[in-house]
Each structure stands twice: as C-alpha cells, then as structure tokens.
Amino acid sequence: MLYYTSLLFISCLLLIAFAIEAQPGLERATFGGGCFWCMEKPFEEINGVVSVIPGYTGGHRENPTYPEVSSGETGHLEAVEIAFDPGKISYTELLDLFWRQVDPTDPGGQFADRGDQYKTAIFYHSEEQKKAAQASKEKLDQSGTFDKPVVTEILQGTVFFPAEEYHQDYYKKNPVRYKLYRYGSGRDRFLKKVWSEIKEKPQRKDGLFEFKKPSPGQLKRSLSGIQYHVTQENGTEPAFDNAYWYNKEEGIYVDIVSGEPLFSSTEKYDSKTGWPSFTTPLEPDNIVEIKDRSLFMTRTEVRSRYADSHLGHVFSDGPPPTGLRYCINSAALRFIPKEALRKEGYGKYRFLFE
C-alpha cells in the first residue's frame, strides 16, 4: 500500500510540474545546494515564485529513492526545482538568492553533508539562463566575498525527479528538527558570517534611524563592483543599462548599504535620461544635498544621510508639483515591492499603495 501511495504522490508532483511548464509566462529554475530542506524555504518566501519542489537531478537512474541518492550510487544531486513568474522576479534575482544559501567554494558537499550528491550546481534550461548563471558566478568570484574560488558547476538541466512526500515542505512539517539541522550542520553560522555584515533592514529606536557603517573592506565583499564604485567612489552607472531606470513596479527604494528608505514609486517618472528619476524623496530627512563642483560645473549632489552613500544629483528641470528631478543611480538602491514591505520591515509604507 505504501508503495502505491508513493507512486501516486510522485505522479501528482510530475503532473503539477507539467502543468506549470504548460502555463504561459512561467519559467523554471533548478539549483543544487546541498540539503534540499534548506533550499526550499528561502525560495518559497519570495514574491513571484509559484512553487518549489525538492528532488533529485543530474544522475543516471530513473526514479531514484532518497537512500539511493544519499549513497551516491545514482549520480544525482539533491536539488530544488522552482517555477517562477519572470514578470515579478528575474532569473538573475533567483541566482543572487541562491548564492546566499550555500558555500559555493566547497567542492565536496555542503557543510555537514559530504559527497558529490550534496555539491552545489546550477542547472540551466535555456541559453539565456546559462549566460546569466555564468555571469553571476563570475561576478561573485571577482567580488572578493570568498577567499577561495567559486566552484559551483553550471550544467545542462536534465530530468528532475521529485523527492518523497515526507521531504516536501519539511520545514513546515518538522520546524524544530529543521531549525536544529540548519544550526547543527553549520549552514546558518556560515551564512551569517559571510552575508550579515551589511544590515538590509532599517532599525529605529525612539523614531531615530540607527546604523553603523561597515568598513571599506566589508563593503567591497558585500557590494557588487558597480555598487561600490557608485556609492563609495561617487561613480555613475551607464544610462539605460541599470536595474531600475524603467522599473514600473510599485514599491519603495532604500539605500543599498543601510536600508534607509529614500524614494517611492509613487514619485517616480520617466525622465528619458536612462536613470531612475523622482520628483521628491520619500523621507527628506534621509537625504543630504551638497554642492558638487566636479566635472567643471556646479551641481547638487544627493547622498544618503546615515550610510553617507553617493546616490546621484538633483536638478531643477523636473515636472510639477516640485519641479525637481532626483536623478539617482540604480546601483545605490534596493527596491522593495509593495507586497514585500511588511516582511522586509517597511510595513508603515503600505498605505502609499492602498
């Protein structure tokens, strides 16, 4: 009876997978990151992700079982297959989240789980995904985040076999065991050490923003090259070739370094310049304006108050009602969609979109 129940469960998951692939507009991403329990939860929490299925891929046996994969005899990796809406979240953003769940420098497994079946890998499903994965890996490798080279493989996607029913949503079914495993395996401690040097959420006490700016070395490890160049070296990113110049999604923009709220999509407009443009700040007290006499001209530079990051410049050629154009570099910002405001700690701004 148990055998037939398992077959029925796997058949249902395969039908779901086929239905997702047939649904217009959805795409899939497949990542191997060691224990698939730990890879399911982070992606399920993201707006734009439709489903996350733990399973096995990359091997040579049909319908492998967990004991077979764990023994290493099938050549499969533990992985998760993600169905996502590219209109809400990009494949590049999923890649960024993937890197923050793993140790991509470990060739022999992940944390307490050793063996090839627990190695990291990105399984691409199109040439576009392959190119994006290669670029993302190269970017991470050159960022200085890790002292050792990134060894995550980028492989052609193959048949994906859903894992047994008791592995699906394990973090929901067994929350205590899940948390103990994450901590005991060393995964949580490693990720916290690598990625928590920059605060991603603002903290307030008695109405005041509190933030201690990381050292230049910490910032170089935490920011991409263009983000560091713009925010710390007063650089300028290319026009029409940046993340948010044409972003029309509703939400707010916060400082990439400190997380302090800066601008809202309600005040954003297309200035035809190729950079994000706003008529007024969301929180004027979080903005500092100073005279900039570089490039043989006098302009007004815009900086974030608490992170002291260079953001861009403000000009007096904007539309009503302010007549101002805050011309800001995307690399200095992080966008928070309206659906994620509460989860990200910015719930007080939900009223802007209701």
C-alpha positions as CSV (number, residue, x, y, z in Angstrom):
1,M,0.0,0.0,0.0
2,L,2.9,2.4,0.9
3,Y,4.5,1.6,-2.5
4,Y,1.3,2.6,-4.4
5,T,0.8,5.7,-2.2
6,S,4.4,6.9,-3.1
7,L,3.8,6.3,-6.8
8,L,0.6,8.3,-6.6
9,F,2.4,11.1,-4.8
10,I,5.2,11.2,-7.4
11,S,2.7,11.1,-10.2
12,C,0.9,14.1,-8.8
13,L,4.0,16.1,-8.5
14,L,5.0,15.3,-12.1
15,L,1.6,16.3,-13.3
16,I,2.0,19.6,-11.3
17,A,5.4,20.1,-13.0
18,F,4.0,19.5,-16.4
19,A,1.0,21.9,-15.7
20,I,3.4,24.6,-14.6
21,E,5.6,24.2,-17.7
22,A,2.5,24.5,-19.9
23,Q,1.2,27.6,-18.1
24,P,2.0,30.7,-20.2
25,G,4.5,33.1,-18.7
26,L,6.1,30.8,-16.1
27,E,9.7,29.6,-16.2
28,R,11.7,27.1,-14.1
29,A,15.0,27.3,-12.3
30,T,16.9,24.3,-10.8
31,F,19.5,24.7,-8.1
32,G,21.6,22.1,-6.2
33,G,22.6,23.5,-2.8
34,G,23.2,20.5,-0.6
35,C,20.3,19.5,1.7
36,F,17.1,20.4,-0.2
37,W,15.2,21.0,3.1
38,C,17.4,24.2,3.5
39,M,16.9,25.3,-0.1
40,E,13.1,25.1,-0.2
41,K,12.1,27.7,2.4
42,P,14.1,30.7,1.2
43,F,12.7,30.5,-2.3
44,E,9.1,29.8,-1.2
45,E,9.1,33.1,0.7
46,I,9.8,35.2,-2.4
47,N,7.2,37.1,-4.3
48,G,6.9,35.8,-7.9
49,V,7.9,32.2,-7.0
50,V,4.9,29.9,-7.7
51,S,6.3,26.6,-6.4
52,V,9.4,24.9,-5.0
53,I,9.8,21.1,-5.3
54,P,12.8,19.3,-3.6
55,G,14.1,16.4,-5.6
56,Y,16.9,14.8,-7.5
57,T,18.6,15.6,-10.8
58,G,21.8,15.1,-12.8
59,G,22.1,11.4,-12.3
60,H,21.7,8.2,-14.4
61,R,18.9,6.3,-12.7
62,E,15.1,6.6,-13.2
63,N,13.0,7.5,-10.2
64,P,15.8,7.3,-7.6
65,T,15.0,7.0,-3.9
66,Y,16.4,9.0,-1.1
67,P,18.6,6.2,0.2
68,E,20.0,5.6,-3.3
69,V,20.8,9.2,-3.8
70,S,22.3,9.6,-0.3
71,S,24.6,6.7,-1.0
72,G,26.0,8.4,-4.1
73,E,25.3,5.4,-6.3
74,T,22.9,7.2,-8.7
75,G,25.0,10.3,-9.6
76,H,22.1,12.5,-8.7
77,L,22.3,15.8,-6.7
78,E,19.8,16.9,-4.1
79,A,18.1,20.0,-5.7
80,V,15.1,22.2,-5.9
81,E,13.1,22.9,-9.0
82,I,11.4,26.4,-8.9
83,A,8.5,27.6,-11.0
84,F,8.6,31.4,-11.2
85,D,6.9,34.4,-12.9
86,P,9.7,36.4,-14.7
87,G,7.3,39.4,-14.7
88,K,7.6,39.5,-10.9
89,I,11.1,38.1,-10.2
90,S,14.0,37.7,-12.6
91,Y,16.2,34.7,-13.0
92,T,19.2,36.9,-12.0
93,E,17.5,37.7,-8.7
94,L,16.9,34.0,-8.1
95,L,20.7,33.4,-8.8
96,D,21.5,36.1,-6.2
97,L,19.3,34.4,-3.6
98,F,20.9,31.0,-4.5
99,W,24.4,32.2,-3.7
100,R,23.3,33.5,-0.3
101,Q,22.1,30.0,0.7
102,V,25.3,28.0,0.0
103,D,29.1,27.8,0.3
104,P,29.9,27.9,-3.4
105,T,33.6,27.3,-2.7
106,D,33.1,23.8,-1.3
107,P,33.8,21.0,-3.9
108,G,33.0,18.1,-1.6
109,G,29.5,18.8,-0.5
110,Q,27.8,21.3,1.8
111,F,28.5,21.8,5.4
112,A,27.8,18.6,7.4
113,D,26.7,16.7,4.2
114,R,29.6,15.3,2.3
115,G,29.7,13.7,-1.1
116,D,29.0,14.7,-4.7
117,Q,25.2,14.3,-4.1
118,Y,25.4,17.4,-1.9
119,K,27.6,19.6,-4.2
120,T,26.3,23.0,-5.5
121,A,25.2,23.3,-9.1
122,I,23.1,25.5,-11.3
123,F,21.1,23.5,-13.9
124,Y,20.1,25.8,-16.8
125,H,17.1,25.3,-19.0
126,S,18.0,27.8,-21.8
127,E,21.0,29.6,-23.3
128,E,19.8,32.8,-21.6
129,Q,19.9,31.0,-18.2
130,K,23.3,29.6,-19.0
131,K,24.7,33.0,-19.8
132,A,23.1,34.6,-16.7
133,A,24.5,31.8,-14.5
134,Q,28.0,32.2,-15.9
135,A,27.9,36.0,-15.5
136,S,26.5,35.7,-12.0
137,K,29.2,33.2,-11.0
138,E,32.0,35.3,-12.4
139,K,30.7,38.4,-10.7
140,L,30.6,36.6,-7.3
141,D,34.1,35.1,-7.9
142,Q,35.5,38.6,-8.6
143,S,33.7,40.3,-5.7
144,G,36.1,39.2,-3.0
145,T,33.2,37.8,-0.9
146,F,35.1,34.5,-0.5
147,D,38.8,33.8,0.0
148,K,38.6,30.7,-2.2
149,P,37.4,30.3,-5.8
150,V,33.7,29.6,-6.6
151,V,33.5,26.0,-7.8
152,T,29.7,25.7,-8.3
153,E,29.1,23.9,-11.6
154,I,26.8,25.2,-14.3
155,L,25.2,22.2,-16.0
156,Q,22.6,21.4,-18.7
157,G,19.2,20.8,-17.0
158,T,18.1,17.1,-17.1
159,V,15.1,15.2,-15.9
160,F,14.1,16.2,-12.4
161,F,12.6,13.6,-10.0
162,P,10.5,14.9,-7.1
163,A,11.7,13.6,-3.7
164,E,9.5,11.5,-1.5
165,E,6.4,13.1,0.1
166,Y,8.0,13.4,3.6
167,H,10.7,15.6,2.1
168,Q,8.2,18.1,0.7
169,D,7.7,21.2,2.9
170,Y,9.9,19.6,5.6
171,Y,10.5,22.9,7.3
172,K,6.7,23.3,7.8
173,K,6.1,19.7,8.9
174,N,9.1,19.5,11.3
175,P,10.0,23.0,12.2
176,V,12.0,22.2,15.3
177,R,14.1,19.5,13.6
178,Y,14.6,21.7,10.6
179,K,16.0,24.6,12.7
180,L,18.2,22.2,14.7
181,Y,19.5,20.7,11.5
182,R,20.3,24.1,9.9
183,Y,22.1,25.2,13.0
184,G,23.9,21.9,13.7
185,S,25.1,21.5,10.2
186,G,26.9,24.8,10.3
187,R,25.0,26.3,7.5
188,D,23.4,29.2,9.4
189,R,26.6,30.2,11.1
190,F,28.5,30.2,7.8
191,L,25.9,32.3,6.0
192,K,25.5,34.8,8.9
193,K,29.3,35.3,9.0
194,V,29.5,35.9,5.2
195,W,26.4,37.9,4.5
196,S,25.2,39.7,7.6
197,E,27.9,42.4,7.7
198,I,25.5,44.9,5.9
199,K,22.1,45.5,7.5
200,E,19.4,45.0,5.0
201,K,16.6,46.4,7.2
202,P,16.4,49.7,9.0
203,Q,16.2,49.7,12.8
204,R,14.6,52.5,14.6
205,K,14.6,53.5,18.3
206,D,12.5,56.4,19.5
207,G,11.9,57.4,15.9
208,L,15.6,57.7,15.0
209,F,17.4,55.6,12.4
210,E,20.3,53.6,13.8
211,F,23.1,52.4,11.6
212,K,26.8,51.6,11.9
213,K,28.5,51.8,8.5
214,P,30.7,48.8,7.7
215,S,34.4,49.2,6.9
216,P,35.5,49.6,3.2
217,G,36.7,46.0,3.2
218,Q,33.3,44.7,4.4
219,L,31.6,46.9,1.8
220,K,33.7,45.5,-1.0
221,R,32.8,42.0,0.0
222,S,29.1,42.8,0.3
223,L,28.5,45.1,-2.7
224,S,29.0,44.4,-6.4
225,G,31.7,46.3,-8.2
226,I,29.3,48.9,-9.7
227,Q,27.5,49.3,-6.4
228,Y,30.8,50.0,-4.6
229,H,32.0,52.3,-7.3
230,V,28.8,54.4,-7.3
231,T,28.1,54.6,-3.5
232,Q,31.7,54.8,-2.2
233,E,33.6,56.4,-5.1
234,N,31.0,58.8,-6.3
235,G,30.7,56.9,-9.6
236,T,27.9,56.9,-12.2
237,E,26.4,53.8,-13.8
238,P,25.6,53.7,-17.5
239,A,22.4,55.2,-18.7
240,F,19.7,52.9,-19.9
241,D,21.7,49.9,-18.7
242,N,20.8,49.7,-15.0
243,A,18.3,47.9,-12.8
244,Y,15.6,50.4,-12.2
245,W,15.6,53.1,-14.9
246,Y,12.4,51.6,-16.4
247,N,11.1,49.8,-13.4
248,K,7.3,50.4,-13.2
249,E,6.6,48.1,-10.3
250,E,5.0,49.6,-7.1
251,G,7.2,49.8,-4.0
252,I,9.9,51.8,-2.3
253,Y,13.6,52.3,-2.9
254,V,16.0,52.1,0.0
255,D,19.8,52.7,0.4
256,I,21.7,49.6,-0.7
257,V,24.1,50.0,2.2
258,S,22.0,50.9,5.2
259,G,18.4,50.1,4.1
260,E,17.2,53.6,5.0
261,P,14.0,54.5,3.0
262,L,14.8,57.0,0.2
263,F,12.2,57.1,-2.6
264,S,8.8,55.7,-3.6
265,S,7.5,54.6,-6.9
266,T,4.6,57.0,-6.4
267,E,7.0,59.8,-7.1
268,K,9.0,58.1,-9.9
269,Y,8.7,59.1,-13.5
270,D,10.4,58.5,-16.8
271,S,12.7,61.5,-17.4
272,K,14.1,59.9,-20.6
273,T,17.6,60.2,-19.2
274,G,18.1,56.4,-18.6
275,W,18.4,56.7,-14.8
276,P,15.6,56.3,-12.1
277,S,14.1,59.8,-11.5
278,F,11.9,61.0,-8.7
279,T,10.1,64.3,-8.0
280,T,10.7,64.2,-4.3
281,P,12.2,61.9,-1.6
282,L,10.1,59.5,0.4
283,E,11.9,60.6,3.6
284,P,13.5,64.0,3.1
285,D,15.4,63.7,6.4
286,N,17.3,60.7,5.0
287,I,18.7,62.8,2.1
288,V,21.6,65.1,2.2
289,E,22.2,67.6,-0.6
290,I,25.7,69.2,-1.1
291,K,27.4,71.3,-3.7
292,D,29.3,69.3,-6.3
293,R,31.9,71.2,-8.3
294,S,33.4,68.3,-10.2
295,L,33.5,68.0,-14.0
296,F,33.9,71.8,-14.3
297,M,30.4,72.5,-13.3
298,T,28.3,73.2,-10.2
299,R,25.7,70.6,-9.4
300,T,23.8,69.5,-6.3
301,E,24.8,66.0,-5.2
302,V,22.4,63.7,-3.3
303,R,23.7,61.4,-0.6
304,S,22.0,59.2,2.0
305,R,22.3,60.6,5.4
306,Y,23.1,57.5,7.5
307,A,25.2,55.5,5.1
308,D,26.8,58.6,3.5
309,S,26.4,56.8,0.2
310,H,26.5,58.8,-3.1
311,L,23.1,58.4,-4.7
312,G,23.1,60.9,-7.7
313,H,22.1,64.5,-8.3
314,V,19.1,66.7,-8.1
315,F,18.2,69.1,-10.9
316,S,15.5,71.8,-11.3
317,D,14.1,70.6,-14.6
318,G,11.6,68.2,-13.2
319,P,7.8,68.1,-13.6
320,P,5.1,69.6,-11.3
321,P,4.4,69.8,-8.5
322,T,8.1,70.1,-7.2
323,G,9.8,71.0,-10.5
324,L,12.7,68.8,-9.3
325,R,14.4,65.8,-10.8
326,Y,16.2,63.5,-8.4
327,C,18.4,61.6,-10.8
328,I,19.6,58.5,-8.9
329,N,21.8,55.6,-9.7
330,S,20.1,52.2,-9.5
331,A,23.3,50.7,-8.1
332,A,22.8,52.9,-5.0
333,L,19.3,51.5,-4.4
334,R,17.5,48.3,-3.4
335,F,13.9,48.0,-4.5
336,I,11.2,46.6,-2.1
337,P,8.0,45.6,-3.9
338,K,4.8,46.7,-2.2
339,E,3.9,43.0,-1.5
340,A,7.2,42.6,0.5
341,L,7.1,45.7,2.6
342,R,5.8,44.1,5.8
343,K,8.2,41.2,5.5
344,E,11.1,43.4,4.9
345,G,10.4,45.7,7.8
346,Y,8.8,48.6,5.9
347,G,5.2,48.0,6.6
348,K,4.5,51.6,7.5
349,Y,4.7,52.5,3.8
350,R,1.9,50.1,2.7
351,F,-0.6,53.0,2.9
352,L,1.1,54.5,-0.2
353,F,-0.3,51.7,-2.4
354,E,-3.7,51.1,-0.9
